[in-house]
Amino acid sequence: MKKLVLILIITVGITYAQHNKMMLDEKSGKQMLIGICDRTAFADTNYSWWFNAEYDNYLPDSIVVAKIKTIEPTYKIKIVMASWCSDSKREVPRFYKIMDAAGYDYKNFELVCVDRDKKCEEGEVDKLDIKFVPTFIFSKNDVELGRIIEMPKGKLEENILEIVSN
């Protein structure tokens, strides 16, 4: 049993190390996420204070979320965000709250964190024409359906519904 627990801990540690990389933000002197990340990155105390507060306090429109839930999730979502960016700190936790409520399984989802120049070595960011973060990119069959850039027009869940229902 102890060996199984040790193997599990090592496996989780290796997986976390492959994703959720951090580097020092020279402007703020704080750690920032860089590259392809997953949701577990927001459990780190550098990020959990803002992620959890925004996630817990956001109340998505349940009628809109119910409509998102009825759409078959054949679309892909890529978010390019920055852990130093106030818009990302607001919109990304809200996105997770909305999609959790809609029952989204995240198999067609990628989260890419960039530096202050909107660059990173992973996630093909250079090809995406990212000018502002966060940028939510929705696609289907390698065709872009739409983007939400920096902040939604109205509620985030309304913007998501508009894109994925077309």
LUMBAVEX-375931 format. One record per residue (C-alpha): residue in three letters; residue number from 1; x, y, z. Coordinates in steps of 0.25 Angstrom, whole numbers, plus 5000, padded with zeros to 4 digits. Example, Ala and Ser with C-alpha at 12.3 -4.5 7.8 and 13.67 -1.06 7.14 Angstrom:
% residues 2
(pt ala; 1; (5049; 4982; 5031)),
(pt ser; 2; (5055; 4996; 5029)),
***
This chain:
% residues 166
(pt met; 1; (5000; 5000; 5000)),
(pt lys; 2; (5011; 5010; 5003)),
(pt lys; 3; (5018; 5007; 4990)),
(pt leu; 4; (5005; 5010; 4983)),
(pt val; 5; (5003; 5023; 4990)),
(pt leu; 6; (5018; 5027; 4987)),
(pt ile; 7; (5016; 5023; 4972)),
(pt leu; 8; (5003; 5032; 4972)),
(pt ile; 9; (5010; 5044; 4978)),
(pt ile; 10; (5022; 5042; 4969)),
(pt thr; 11; (5013; 5041; 4957)),
(pt val; 12; (5005; 5054; 4961)),
(pt gly; 13; (5018; 5061; 4963)),
(pt ile; 14; (5023; 5058; 4950)),
(pt thr; 15; (5010; 5062; 4943)),
(pt tyr; 16; (5010; 5075; 4950)),
(pt ala; 17; (5024; 5078; 4947)),
(pt gln; 18; (5021; 5075; 4932)),
(pt his; 19; (5010; 5085; 4932)),
(pt asn; 20; (5008; 5098; 4941)),
(pt lys; 21; (5022; 5103; 4940)),
(pt met; 22; (5026; 5116; 4947)),
(pt met; 23; (5036; 5127; 4944)),
(pt leu; 24; (5039; 5140; 4951)),
(pt asp; 25; (5032; 5152; 4946)),
(pt glu; 26; (5043; 5163; 4946)),
(pt lys; 27; (5033; 5174; 4947)),
(pt ser; 28; (5025; 5169; 4959)),
(pt gly; 29; (5036; 5160; 4965)),
(pt lys; 30; (5025; 5149; 4967)),
(pt gln; 31; (5024; 5136; 4960)),
(pt met; 32; (5016; 5135; 4948)),
(pt leu; 33; (5010; 5123; 4940)),
(pt ile; 34; (5016; 5120; 4927)),
(pt gly; 35; (5013; 5110; 4916)),
(pt ile; 36; (5002; 5099; 4915)),
(pt cys; 37; (4996; 5098; 4929)),
(pt asp; 38; (4984; 5091; 4935)),
(pt arg; 39; (4974; 5095; 4946)),
(pt thr; 40; (4983; 5089; 4957)),
(pt ala; 41; (4992; 5101; 4955)),
(pt phe; 42; (4982; 5110; 4962)),
(pt ala; 43; (4983; 5102; 4975)),
(pt asp; 44; (4997; 5108; 4977)),
(pt thr; 45; (4996; 5119; 4987)),
(pt asn; 46; (5002; 5129; 4977)),
(pt tyr; 47; (4989; 5128; 4969)),
(pt ser; 48; (4979; 5121; 4978)),
(pt trp; 49; (4975; 5134; 4986)),
(pt trp; 50; (4970; 5141; 4973)),
(pt phe; 51; (4965; 5129; 4966)),
(pt asn; 52; (4957; 5123; 4977)),
(pt ala; 53; (4951; 5137; 4981)),
(pt glu; 54; (4946; 5140; 4967)),
(pt tyr; 55; (4941; 5125; 4965)),
(pt asp; 56; (4933; 5125; 4978)),
(pt asn; 57; (4927; 5139; 4976)),
(pt tyr; 58; (4923; 5138; 4962)),
(pt leu; 59; (4908; 5135; 4959)),
(pt pro; 60; (4906; 5131; 4945)),
(pt asp; 61; (4893; 5132; 4938)),
(pt ser; 62; (4887; 5119; 4941)),
(pt ile; 63; (4877; 5120; 4929)),
(pt val; 64; (4889; 5123; 4919)),
(pt val; 65; (4897; 5112; 4926)),
(pt ala; 66; (4886; 5102; 4923)),
(pt lys; 67; (4886; 5105; 4909)),
(pt ile; 68; (4901; 5103; 4908)),
(pt lys; 69; (4899; 5090; 4914)),
(pt thr; 70; (4889; 5085; 4903)),
(pt ile; 71; (4900; 5088; 4892)),
(pt glu; 72; (4908; 5076; 4889)),
(pt pro; 73; (4923; 5079; 4892)),
(pt thr; 74; (4929; 5076; 4879)),
(pt tyr; 75; (4936; 5089; 4879)),
(pt lys; 76; (4950; 5092; 4885)),
(pt ile; 77; (4954; 5103; 4894)),
(pt lys; 78; (4968; 5109; 4896)),
(pt ile; 79; (4970; 5120; 4906)),
(pt val; 80; (4982; 5129; 4905)),
(pt met; 81; (4984; 5136; 4918)),
(pt ala; 82; (4994; 5142; 4927)),
(pt ser; 83; (4994; 5140; 4942)),
(pt trp; 84; (4999; 5154; 4944)),
(pt cys; 85; (4987; 5160; 4937)),
(pt ser; 86; (4975; 5166; 4944)),
(pt asp; 87; (4966; 5162; 4933)),
(pt ser; 88; (4971; 5148; 4933)),
(pt lys; 89; (4969; 5147; 4948)),
(pt arg; 90; (4955; 5151; 4946)),
(pt glu; 91; (4950; 5144; 4934)),
(pt val; 92; (4957; 5130; 4935)),
(pt pro; 93; (4951; 5126; 4948)),
(pt arg; 94; (4938; 5131; 4943)),
(pt phe; 95; (4940; 5122; 4931)),
(pt tyr; 96; (4943; 5110; 4939)),
(pt lys; 97; (4930; 5113; 4948)),
(pt ile; 98; (4922; 5114; 4935)),
(pt met; 99; (4927; 5102; 4929)),
(pt asp; 100; (4927; 5093; 4942)),
(pt ala; 101; (4912; 5097; 4943)),
(pt ala; 102; (4910; 5093; 4929)),
(pt gly; 103; (4916; 5080; 4931)),
(pt tyr; 104; (4928; 5082; 4921)),
(pt asp; 105; (4938; 5071; 4922)),
(pt tyr; 106; (4950; 5078; 4917)),
(pt lys; 107; (4955; 5068; 4908)),
(pt asn; 108; (4956; 5078; 4896)),
(pt phe; 109; (4962; 5089; 4905)),
(pt glu; 110; (4975; 5095; 4906)),
(pt leu; 111; (4980; 5106; 4915)),
(pt val; 112; (4993; 5114; 4911)),
(pt cys; 113; (5000; 5124; 4920)),
(pt val; 114; (5008; 5135; 4914)),
(pt asp; 115; (5018; 5145; 4919)),
(pt arg; 116; (5017; 5160; 4918)),
(pt asp; 117; (5021; 5159; 4903)),
(pt lys; 118; (5009; 5149; 4901)),
(pt lys; 119; (5019; 5139; 4897)),
(pt cys; 120; (5023; 5125; 4902)),
(pt glu; 121; (5030; 5113; 4896)),
(pt glu; 122; (5017; 5104; 4896)),
(pt gly; 123; (5003; 5104; 4891)),
(pt glu; 124; (5006; 5110; 4877)),
(pt val; 125; (5003; 5124; 4883)),
(pt asp; 126; (5011; 5131; 4871)),
(pt lys; 127; (5001; 5126; 4861)),
(pt leu; 128; (4989; 5131; 4869)),
(pt asp; 129; (4991; 5146; 4867)),
(pt ile; 130; (4989; 5149; 4882)),
(pt lys; 131; (4989; 5164; 4885)),
(pt phe; 132; (4981; 5164; 4898)),
(pt val; 133; (4979; 5154; 4909)),
(pt pro; 134; (4971; 5146; 4913)),
(pt thr; 135; (4967; 5141; 4899)),
(pt phe; 136; (4957; 5130; 4898)),
(pt ile; 137; (4958; 5123; 4885)),
(pt phe; 138; (4946; 5114; 4881)),
(pt ser; 139; (4948; 5104; 4869)),
(pt lys; 140; (4942; 5092; 4862)),
(pt asn; 141; (4949; 5084; 4851)),
(pt asp; 142; (4961; 5093; 4852)),
(pt val; 143; (4952; 5105; 4848)),
(pt glu; 144; (4951; 5116; 4858)),
(pt leu; 145; (4937; 5119; 4862)),
(pt gly; 146; (4940; 5132; 4870)),
(pt arg; 147; (4948; 5138; 4881)),
(pt ile; 148; (4945; 5146; 4893)),
(pt ile; 149; (4957; 5156; 4895)),
(pt glu; 150; (4961; 5162; 4908)),
(pt met; 151; (4947; 5164; 4914)),
(pt pro; 152; (4933; 5159; 4909)),
(pt lys; 153; (4922; 5169; 4903)),
(pt gly; 154; (4912; 5166; 4914)),
(pt lys; 155; (4913; 5153; 4922)),
(pt leu; 156; (4924; 5143; 4919)),
(pt glu; 157; (4914; 5132; 4918)),
(pt glu; 158; (4905; 5139; 4908)),
(pt asn; 159; (4917; 5141; 4899)),
(pt ile; 160; (4921; 5126; 4900)),
(pt leu; 161; (4907; 5122; 4897)),
(pt glu; 162; (4907; 5131; 4885)),
(pt ile; 163; (4919; 5125; 4879)),
(pt val; 164; (4917; 5110; 4882)),
(pt ser; 165; (4902; 5111; 4877)),
(pt asn; 166; (4906; 5116; 4863)),
***
